[in-house]
Amino acid sequence: MISISKMSGKLEGIPAINTNTLSNKFCIKQNARTDNSICKDCYSVAMLTTFRKNAVPAFQRNSVAISEKIIHPDGLPVVNAAYFRFSGHGEIINNNHFINLINIAVKNPRTNFALWTKRIDIVNKALKDYKKPKNLILVYSNPLTDRIITVPKGFDKVFNNVSSDNGTNCHGKCIDCLKCYKFSKSHKNNVIIEKIK
């Protein structure tokens, strides 16, 4: 059973499927970086080790359920929301994880899903065999701060973090903006820039 989280803060109003950042080997490795990686100051690690400790068991159950095998469509959640986030906490664990997210989007065609990920390797491998659903927006989460990049091949958008407010186009709550949750042909709406919080 995959649990759906009611998010808070900037994600308030957008439900999400989250996994446990604290047990994800990729996240642990990224969090230990000493360069200008956004992951070394991971908001999820900070929250899950302090005031959101109570979410860890549910996120860990999701991590196991969503990564150990491809789940039959009957076992995937029905989503009753216009916009939905994959990985508000956590990162793609493996190929099974990503394919299960694809299948959740397929099962819920009226919902716009957005997935933030740094795992270009897993995405590119899976999309050789699986077609990306029309209602799934892939957002490449740029791991390096203060280095604005454009949208990588195979992705719909890129999310950049910078130290200064100059040139940023991400402010406030996601539900009030939805730039990341809607397809766009505009470069401005596909290259997202947020000041580090």
Beta strands, then each sheet from edge to edge (+ up, - down):
strand 1: 16-17
strand 2: 83-86
strand 3: 112-117
strand 4: 136-141
strand 5: 157-162
strand 6: 191-195
sheet 1: 1+ 2+ 3+ 4+ 5+ 6+
end
